[in-house]
Amino acid sequence: MSKSLKRVRAALLAHGLDDTIVETGQATTAQMAAEEIGCEVDQIVKSILFLGETSGECILFLTAGGNQVDPDKAAKLAGETLGKADAAAIRAQTGFAIGGVSPLGHLKTPRAFFDPKLMTFAEIWGAAGTPRHVFSAPPAQILRFSSAQISEFTK
């Protein structure tokens, strides 16, 4: 088991959540993960990271699988110009590789924003530290434990 997967499992348990981690096989998109799990695509939490050009910090946007982050709305929320967060910055600040960034268990908790569409489901699925693992939890719990703010930032 990878260090990242162990860190997410530990975060789930530390927050009193069940260990619901499952493997998604070869899924590489939110749609593929939803089909593998048997849920709606919007129940998949995409962890989208931008780099704040002033702060140098990664800023996390947790969005429903069928939505896209609007860069202008995201920059307005962040209060700074946003650029692309490269793999090295993402790994250094979150501890995760691209494709496996979890809403929980970061090395350094990023500033985070939460798509309100995720709140319409009883259960949502987020990456569990690897590109091939996800976990489920109620959206209110992920919102709370990710320290995110519910905000409008999608197209």
C-alpha positions in Angstrom: 0.0 0.0 0.0 1.4 3.4 -1.0 2.2 6.1 1.6 -0.4 8.4 0.0 -3.1 5.7 0.3 -2.1 5.0 3.9 -2.3 8.8 4.7 -5.8 9.1 3.3 -6.9 6.0 5.2 -5.5 7.4 8.4 -7.2 10.8 7.7 -10.6 9.0 7.2 -10.2 7.1 10.5 -8.9 10.1 12.4 -12.0 12.0 11.4 -14.3 9.2 12.4 -15.2 8.2 8.9 -15.4 4.6 7.7 -12.6 3.2 5.5 -14.6 3.0 2.3 -11.5 2.9 0.0 -12.0 0.9 -3.2 -10.0 0.4 -6.4 -11.3 1.8 -9.7 -9.3 -0.3 -12.0 -8.1 1.5 -15.1 -10.5 4.5 -14.7 -8.7 7.7 -15.9 -11.7 10.1 -16.0 -14.6 11.0 -13.6 -17.0 9.3 -16.0 -15.0 6.1 -16.0 -14.7 6.1 -12.2 -18.5 6.6 -11.9 -19.1 3.7 -14.2 -16.7 1.5 -12.3 -18.3 2.4 -8.9 -21.9 2.5 -10.1 -22.7 6.1 -9.2 -23.5 9.3 -11.1 -20.6 11.2 -12.6 -21.3 14.3 -10.4 -20.8 12.1 -7.3 -17.1 11.9 -8.3 -15.1 14.7 -6.6 -12.5 16.1 -8.9 -9.6 17.7 -7.1 -8.5 20.6 -9.3 -5.4 22.5 -8.2 -4.2 25.9 -9.4 -1.1 27.8 -8.3 -1.6 31.2 -6.8 0.8 33.4 -8.7 1.2 35.8 -5.8 1.1 33.4 -2.9 2.9 30.5 -4.6 0.4 28.2 -2.9 -1.7 25.5 -4.4 -5.4 26.3 -4.2 -7.8 23.4 -4.3 -11.2 23.4 -6.1 -13.3 20.3 -5.3 -15.9 20.0 -8.0 -18.5 17.6 -9.2 -17.3 15.2 -11.9 -19.4 16.6 -14.7 -18.5 20.3 -13.9 -15.5 22.3 -15.1 -13.8 25.0 -13.1 -14.2 28.5 -14.6 -10.7 30.0 -14.3 -12.0 33.6 -13.9 -14.5 32.7 -11.1 -11.7 30.6 -9.4 -9.3 33.5 -9.6 -11.8 35.9 -8.1 -12.5 33.5 -5.2 -8.8 33.0 -4.6 -8.1 36.8 -4.7 -5.1 36.4 -7.0 -4.2 35.4 -10.5 -4.1 31.6 -10.9 -1.7 29.6 -13.0 -1.1 25.9 -13.7 0.1 24.0 -10.7 2.8 21.6 -12.0 3.4 18.1 -10.7 6.3 19.1 -8.5 4.3 21.8 -6.7 1.3 19.6 -6.3 3.4 16.8 -4.8 5.4 19.1 -2.5 2.4 20.9 -1.1 -0.2 18.1 -1.0 1.9 14.9 -0.9 -0.1 13.5 -3.8 0.6 12.8 -7.4 -1.7 14.3 -10.1 -4.7 12.1 -10.5 -4.6 10.9 -6.9 -5.1 14.2 -5.0 -7.5 13.5 -2.2 -9.8 16.1 -0.6 -8.3 14.9 2.8 -4.9 13.9 4.1 -2.7 16.7 2.6 0.8 17.3 3.9 -0.2 21.0 4.1 -4.0 21.7 4.0 -4.5 24.0 1.0 -7.1 26.8 0.8 -10.0 24.9 -0.7 -13.4 25.7 -2.4 -16.3 23.2 -2.7 -18.8 22.9 -5.6 -22.3 23.2 -4.1 -23.5 20.6 -6.6 -21.7 18.0 -4.5 -24.0 18.8 -1.6 -27.0 17.4 -3.5 -25.9 13.8 -3.0 -26.0 11.6 0.1 -22.6 10.2 -0.8 -19.7 11.4 -2.9 -16.4 9.8 -4.0 -13.0 11.4 -3.8 -9.5 10.3 -4.8 -7.8 8.3 -2.0 -4.2 9.3 -2.7 -3.6 7.3 -5.9 -5.0 7.6 -9.4 -6.7 4.2 -8.9 -8.4 4.4 -5.5 -11.4 6.4 -4.2 -13.3 6.6 -1.0 -16.9 7.6 -0.2 -18.3 9.8 2.4 -21.2 12.2 2.9 -20.4 15.6 1.3 -20.9 17.5 4.5 -18.1 15.5 6.1 -15.7 16.0 3.2 -16.6 19.7 3.2 -15.9 20.0 6.9 -12.7 17.9 7.0 -11.2 19.5 3.9 -11.7 23.0 5.4 -13.3 24.1 2.1 -15.8 26.8 1.5 -18.9 26.2 -0.5 -18.5 28.5 -3.5 -19.7 29.0 -7.1 -16.7 28.5 -9.4 -17.9 26.3 -12.3 -18.8 27.1 -15.9 
